């Protein structure tokens, strides 16, 4: 993975679409530290794409 790829960010709405979690849940989980890769860019909550992908992969492995 290149440096540029590791620095892509997803919005709350994009993570919501990927996970089927509501934006409200994502905001709460981000506040509680349950979601990795969070950052604030321009005042908006975003998530590092690579961290979200790893988080989803790990959740999938745990449920298998």
N, C-alpha and C positions, 0 to 999 in steps of 0.2 A: 504494500500500500504506500502510495506516495504521500509526501507531506501535505500536498494540496487536498488529497482525498480525505486524509484524517482530520482536516479542518473544515469540512462541510458541516453546515448546521441545518437542523430541521426545526420548523415552528411547532408550536403546541398543536396546531391543527393537523400538520403532517404526521406527527407522532400519534395523534388520536386516530387518524385514518389507518395507520399501520397496526395499531394495537387494539382497536375497538374500545379503548378507554375514553371516557368523556374528558373534555378539556378541564373541567372542574377537578376531576380525580388527578389528572396530570399535574395541575398546579399544586394540589395538596400534597401529592407524593413527592414532588420536587422540593417543597418546603420541608418535608419530613426526611429528606435525604434518601428516599427509596428509589430514585431514578438517577443513573449516572450521567455525567457529561453536561450538566446544566450550566448555562451562562446567561448573562444579560447583554444583549446587543441592541443599542439604540433604545434601551428601556424595555425591550421585549424579551420574554423568556424564550430561549432556544436550547436545543440539545445537540451535542456533537453526534453526527450521524454514526460514526464508527462505534461510539460508546453505546448507543441505542441498539445497533445491530448485535453487538456482543451480549448485551443484556437480554435481548430477545432469544439469541441462540442458547444462552445459559438457561433461560426459563424453559425452553423447549426440551433441552436435555434433562432437566429435573423432572419434567412431566412424562418423559418417555419410560 
